Amino acid sequence: MYAPERQQEILRLARDRGRVEVPALAEEFDVTPETVRRDLKALDRAGLIRRVHGGAIPAGRLDFEPDLNEREATAADEKDRIARAALAELPADGTGSILLDAGTTTARLATALPLDSRFTVVTHALPTAARLAEFPELTLHLVGGRLRHRTRAAVDAWALRAYSEINADVAFIAANGFSLEEGLTTPDLAEAAVKRAIIGAARRVVLLADSTKSGKAHFARFGALSDVDLLITDDGLSPEDARAIEREGVEVVRA
């Protein structure tokens, strides 16, 4: 079977099944996993599928939201570099206030904080709060609300009210997609509302997002890129794209 024929069949399977996995496709077509990954890359570039950890989904399912474990494993090295770079954006006096959005990269920033940190941290993300609960000198505020199981984050009225009463030094936010045209997006409206509230609750806003999020747009928009003071991403974002973002007044760090 020639590559175009195999790719057409992979596309059909993705549409029929809703998702395809690299190992299963390699076995089904009797090719190596590397060959399958090249096929998926070609289909992704053509806009026919969307690559996810371990496989792909049809491009029509733009608001498919991977579970927490899958997102933790995606671009792990890049997220670690982004988290380390974000440490430079903490309040200089070591005792300021920080807002931490729900997200796997913001959770890595929580883990990267020095154990003797004396910051005041506010978060609505249960995994992040659980990590920070072990920090003896840190003042932790856990924002409540309805728990969204997909992301383990609190949403809705209680969360929105809590953030409306806060004026923090810096907010570290996450997004499922970002672009100059579509702004900051996420699949869920309730999550988007909380992210929007966080942006309004801090004097400085830092977006932590790996380069796979660049150019992606999801159902719920919660801001424009110009609402962000600094984007920290990885070197998968091209210098040309970084310069285009900086022309909009957003500083870009490629970790």
Secondary structure, DSSP 4 states (H G I P E B T S, - for coil): --HHHHHHHHHHHHHHHS-EEHHHHHHHHT--HHHHHHHHHHHHHTTSEEEETTEEEETT-TT----HHHHHHTTHHHHHHHHHHHGGGS-TTS--EEEE-SSHHHHHHHHHS-TT---EEEE-BHHHHHHHTT-TT-EEEE--SEEETTTTEEESHHHHHHHHT--EEEEEE--SEEETTTEEEES-HHHHHHHHHHHTTEEEEEEE--GGGBT---SEEEE-GGG-SEEEE-TTS-HHHHHHHHTTT-EEEE-
